[in-house]
Amino acid sequence: MSFIRKKYSPIINLFFTEDEIELQIEILREGIKLLQEEILHIRQQFPFTIEVQIKDELWVKKQKDIILVEIQKLMELEEELNKKFVLLVEL
């Protein structure tokens, strides 16, 4: 069994066996794998997906239409509320 000395520390000297080093390497590999999976998952969510969607003219048109309908509904609601306000003020 051979020992490999970690970087020198004035406080303590640390020695690891080859098995301990291999275990640490395996733990780091698993950690890297988990982080890569998390990055992949994040990249599949907004705002990272918008790049592909913005290039799709049909998707952009649908989104624009949805927004225009919502704007129209809000304008109608505003008009209705203004009429109610005027009626309340006239009382």
DOMAR-661792 format. One line per field, with one value per atom (N, C-alpha, C): x, y, z; atom name; residue number from 1. Coordinates in Angstrom, 3 decimals, always signed. Layout:
<nodes>
x [X; ...] $
y [Y; ...] $
z [Z; ...] $
name [CA; ...] $
resi [NUM; ...] $
</nodes>
This chain:
<nodes>
x [+0.861; +0.000; +0.905; +0.708; +1.525; +0.710; +1.387; +0.743; +1.171; +0.240; +0.542; +0.222; +1.152; +0.958; +0.180; -0.834; -1.593; -0.716; -1.145; -0.378; +0.022; +1.206; +1.709; +0.882; +0.557; -0.150; +0.674; +0.948; +1.740; +1.004; -0.311; -1.097; -1.057; -1.372; -1.373; -0.822; -0.271; +0.150; -0.902; -1.435; -2.456; -1.889; -2.154; -1.736; -2.958; -3.003; -4.112; -3.561; -4.300; -3.936; -4.462; -3.980; -4.472; -5.969; -6.436; -7.872; -8.690; -8.172; -8.888; -8.940; -7.856; -7.818; -8.812; -8.834; -9.770; -11.213; -11.480; -12.827; -13.201; -12.274; -12.523; -12.765; -12.004; -12.187; -13.579; -14.007; -15.330; -16.434; -16.262; -17.237; -17.317; -16.162; -16.143; -16.805; -16.553; -17.183; -18.704; -19.197; -20.639; -21.209; -20.474; -20.912; -20.975; -19.976; -19.945; -21.117; -21.374; -22.486; -23.814; -24.022; -25.255; -25.384; -24.285; -24.317; -24.604; -24.046; -24.305; -25.779; -26.371; -27.796; -28.637; -28.237; -28.973; -28.876; -27.706; -27.521; -28.411; -28.460; -29.306; -30.768; -31.195; -32.579; -32.872; -31.962; -32.147; -32.228; -31.396; -31.381; -32.647; -33.457; -34.707; -35.876; -35.588; -36.631; -36.418; -37.497; -37.403; -36.372; -35.555; -35.517; -34.652; -34.059; -33.141; -33.845; -35.138; -35.884; -36.350; -36.343; -36.898; -36.114; -34.831; -34.022; -34.602; -34.966; -35.534; -36.925; -37.723; -39.091; -39.135; -38.237; -38.240; -37.938; -37.207; -36.897; -38.085; -39.077; -40.263; -41.331; -41.514; -42.436; -43.873; -44.286; -45.649; -45.848; -44.871; -44.950; -45.031; -44.213; -44.201; -45.565; -46.135; -47.455; -48.520; -48.494; -49.477; -49.347; -48.108; -47.888; -48.366; -48.099; -48.540; -50.063; -50.731; -52.195; -52.761; -52.142; -52.583; -52.469; -51.378; -51.158; -52.151; -52.406; -53.366; -54.771; -55.167; -56.477; -56.519; -55.462; -55.407; -55.469; -54.766; -54.808; -56.229; -56.894; -58.266; -59.193; -59.064; -59.887; -59.638; -58.378; -58.044; -58.583; -58.546; -59.085; -60.597; -61.260; -62.714; -63.041; -62.274; -62.473; -62.237; -61.200; -60.912; -62.096; -62.614; -63.751; -64.967; -65.231; -66.358; -66.175; -64.978; -64.714; -64.795; -64.369; -64.484; -65.949; -66.794; -68.216; -68.810; -68.449; -68.942; -68.448; -67.231; -66.672; -67.454; -67.715; -68.474; -69.859; -70.504; -71.824; -71.740; -70.699; -70.535; -70.274; -69.490; -69.164; -70.405; -71.269; -72.474; -73.513; -73.412; -74.399; -74.336] $
y [-1.173; +0.000; +1.233; +2.105; +3.304; +4.502; +5.497; +6.717; +7.868; +8.760; +9.965; +11.141; +12.052; +13.190; +14.276; +14.796; +15.913; +17.152; +18.240; +19.477; +19.743; +20.227; +20.482; +21.551; +21.276; +22.238; +22.422; +23.655; +23.869; +23.387; +23.254; +22.848; +21.333; +20.610; +19.151; +18.587; +17.394; +16.666; +15.607; +15.584; +14.607; +13.602; +12.333; +11.276; +10.462; +10.048; +9.251; +7.978; +6.897; +5.680; +5.809; +4.937; +4.957; +4.674; +3.763; +3.460; +4.674; +5.436; +6.636; +7.676; +7.779; +8.725; +8.290; +6.995; +6.489; +6.715; +6.537; +6.787; +8.267; +9.144; +10.576; +10.934; +10.330; +10.576; +10.119; +8.937; +8.426; +9.338; +9.826; +10.753; +12.031; +12.537; +13.749; +13.493; +12.325; +11.994; +11.952; +11.349; +11.299; +12.699; +13.531; +14.910; +15.675; +15.490; +16.144; +15.660; +14.341; +13.784; +14.398; +14.514; +15.111; +16.577; +17.312; +18.719; +18.855; +17.971; +18.014; +17.727; +16.778; +16.485; +17.687; +18.351; +19.533; +20.665; +20.841; +21.864; +21.546; +20.285; +19.880; +20.178; +19.855; +20.125; +21.629; +22.427; +23.888; +24.429; +23.910; +24.393; +24.050; +23.135; +22.760; +23.595; +24.605; +25.460; +26.901; +27.700; +29.129; +29.747; +30.628; +31.361; +30.710; +29.563; +28.939; +28.359; +28.071; +27.516; +28.607; +29.835; +30.931; +31.133; +30.809; +31.003; +30.210; +28.980; +28.140; +28.647; +28.990; +29.427; +30.734; +31.636; +32.941; +32.789; +31.776; +31.536; +30.922; +30.448; +29.823; +30.900; +31.313; +32.417; +32.100; +30.859; +30.469; +30.623; +30.184; +30.318; +31.791; +32.626; +34.061; +34.668; +34.305; +34.838; +34.414; +33.150; +32.679; +33.447; +33.657; +34.396; +35.845; +36.424; +37.797; +37.875; +36.903; +36.870; +36.716; +35.855; +35.660; +36.971; +37.670; +38.941; +39.997; +40.061; +41.036; +40.791; +39.526; +39.195; +39.631; +39.378; +39.774; +41.299; +42.007; +43.475; +43.958; +43.370; +43.756; +43.540; +42.395; +42.113; +43.134; +43.476; +44.459; +45.849; +46.197; +47.500; +47.543; +46.440; +46.378; +46.461; +45.802; +45.866; +47.284; +47.918; +49.299; +50.208; +50.048; +50.864; +50.629; +49.387; +49.046; +49.637; +49.541; +50.093; +51.622; +52.242; +53.704; +54.138; +53.395; +53.709; +53.579; +52.523; +52.334; +53.453; +53.867; +54.953; +56.242; +56.540; +57.752; +57.697; +56.548; +56.412; +56.627; +56.119; +56.295; +57.757; +58.418; +59.829; +60.710; +60.358; +61.163; +61.013; +59.988; +59.785; +60.849] $
z [+0.000; +0.000; +0.000; -0.970; -1.013; -0.555; -0.070; +0.402; -0.487; -0.735; -1.505; -0.617; -0.499; +0.379; -0.341; +0.335; -0.209; -0.122; -0.703; -0.628; +0.820; +0.979; +2.330; +3.023; +4.238; +5.077; +6.336; +6.714; +7.931; +9.184; +9.095; +10.253; +10.414; +9.322; +9.384; +8.094; +8.185; +6.989; +6.719; +5.527; +5.178; +4.196; +4.450; +3.550; +3.157; +1.903; +1.410; +0.762; +0.919; +0.196; -1.225; -2.095; -3.470; -3.504; -2.639; -2.577; -2.168; -1.213; -0.767; -1.884; -2.606; -3.728; -4.809; -5.118; -6.118; -5.678; -4.400; -3.875; -4.031; -3.708; -3.861; -5.331; -6.226; -7.664; -8.089; -7.618; -7.973; -7.429; -6.219; -5.627; -6.460; -6.876; -7.709; -9.063; -9.654; -10.939; -10.812; -9.729; -9.501; -9.305; -8.554; -8.351; -9.656; -10.503; -11.816; -12.662; -12.630; -13.402; -12.954; -11.644; -11.130; -11.552; -11.498; -11.903; -13.396; -14.215; -15.654; -15.944; -15.201; -15.374; -14.960; -13.886; -13.432; -14.460; -15.036; -16.076; -17.271; -17.687; -18.808; -18.501; -17.292; -16.878; -16.920; -16.425; -16.417; -17.842; -18.722; -20.114; -20.870; -20.346; -20.993; -20.496; -19.677; -19.121; -19.566; -19.457; -19.747; -18.812; -19.237; -20.504; -21.574; -21.267; -22.218; -23.437; -23.324; -24.457; -25.417; -24.973; -25.778; -27.078; -27.077; -28.283; -29.458; -29.209; -30.271; -30.642; -29.637; -29.888; -30.670; -30.372; -31.056; -32.543; -32.890; -34.303; -35.046; -34.305; -34.893; -35.108; -36.353; -36.662; -36.274; -36.418; -36.041; -34.532; -33.753; -32.288; -31.898; -32.532; -32.236; -32.557; -33.705; -34.088; -33.082; -32.668; -31.685; -30.369; -29.926; -28.685; -28.812; -29.976; -30.226; -30.197; -30.829; -30.849; -29.434; -28.636; -27.249; -26.472; -26.662; -25.956; -26.418; -27.715; -28.238; -27.693; -27.579; -27.009; -25.543; -24.820; -23.400; -23.258; -24.130; -24.111; -24.369; -25.348; -25.673; -24.480; -23.812; -22.636; -21.533; -21.325; -20.292; -20.630; -21.908; -22.328; -22.124; -22.428; -22.214; -20.725; -19.915; -18.469; -17.949; -18.461; -18.064; -18.410; -19.612; -20.046; -19.141; -18.839; -17.973; -16.565; -16.049; -14.712; -14.701; -15.781; -15.888; -15.891; -16.601; -16.623; -15.224; -14.508; -13.136; -12.225; -12.430; -11.613; -11.841; -13.106; -13.439; -12.781; -12.835; -12.207; -10.697; -10.087; -8.639; -8.279; -9.083; -8.822; -8.987; -9.923; -10.181; -9.079; -8.257; -7.191; -6.159] $
name [N; CA; C; N; CA; C; N; CA; C; N; CA; C; N; CA; C; N; CA; C; N; CA; C; N; CA; C; N; CA; C; N; CA; C; N; CA; C; N; CA; C; N; CA; C; N; CA; C; N; CA; C; N; CA; C; N; CA; C; N; CA; C; N; CA; C; N; CA; C; N; CA; C; N; CA; C; N; CA; C; N; CA; C; N; CA; C; N; CA; C; N; CA; C; N; CA; C; N; CA; C; N; CA; C; N; CA; C; N; CA; C; N; CA; C; N; CA; C; N; CA; C; N; CA; C; N; CA; C; N; CA; C; N; CA; C; N; CA; C; N; CA; C; N; CA; C; N; CA; C; N; CA; C; N; CA; C; N; CA; C; N; CA; C; N; CA; C; N; CA; C; N; CA; C; N; CA; C; N; CA; C; N; CA; C; N; CA; C; N; CA; C; N; CA; C; N; CA; C; N; CA; C; N; CA; C; N; CA; C; N; CA; C; N; CA; C; N; CA; C; N; CA; C; N; CA; C; N; CA; C; N; CA; C; N; CA; C; N; CA; C; N; CA; C; N; CA; C; N; CA; C; N; CA; C; N; CA; C; N; CA; C; N; CA; C; N; CA; C; N; CA; C; N; CA; C; N; CA; C; N; CA; C; N; CA; C; N; CA; C; N; CA; C; N; CA; C; N; CA; C; N; CA; C; N; CA; C; N; CA; C; N; CA; C; N; CA; C] $
resi [1; 1; 1; 2; 2; 2; 3; 3; 3; 4; 4; 4; 5; 5; 5; 6; 6; 6; 7; 7; 7; 8; 8; 8; 9; 9; 9; 10; 10; 10; 11; 11; 11; 12; 12; 12; 13; 13; 13; 14; 14; 14; 15; 15; 15; 16; 16; 16; 17; 17; 17; 18; 18; 18; 19; 19; 19; 20; 20; 20; 21; 21; 21; 22; 22; 22; 23; 23; 23; 24; 24; 24; 25; 25; 25; 26; 26; 26; 27; 27; 27; 28; 28; 28; 29; 29; 29; 30; 30; 30; 31; 31; 31; 32; 32; 32; 33; 33; 33; 34; 34; 34; 35; 35; 35; 36; 36; 36; 37; 37; 37; 38; 38; 38; 39; 39; 39; 40; 40; 40; 41; 41; 41; 42; 42; 42; 43; 43; 43; 44; 44; 44; 45; 45; 45; 46; 46; 46; 47; 47; 47; 48; 48; 48; 49; 49; 49; 50; 50; 50; 51; 51; 51; 52; 52; 52; 53; 53; 53; 54; 54; 54; 55; 55; 55; 56; 56; 56; 57; 57; 57; 58; 58; 58; 59; 59; 59; 60; 60; 60; 61; 61; 61; 62; 62; 62; 63; 63; 63; 64; 64; 64; 65; 65; 65; 66; 66; 66; 67; 67; 67; 68; 68; 68; 69; 69; 69; 70; 70; 70; 71; 71; 71; 72; 72; 72; 73; 73; 73; 74; 74; 74; 75; 75; 75; 76; 76; 76; 77; 77; 77; 78; 78; 78; 79; 79; 79; 80; 80; 80; 81; 81; 81; 82; 82; 82; 83; 83; 83; 84; 84; 84; 85; 85; 85; 86; 86; 86; 87; 87; 87; 88; 88; 88; 89; 89; 89; 90; 90; 90; 91; 91; 91] $
</nodes>
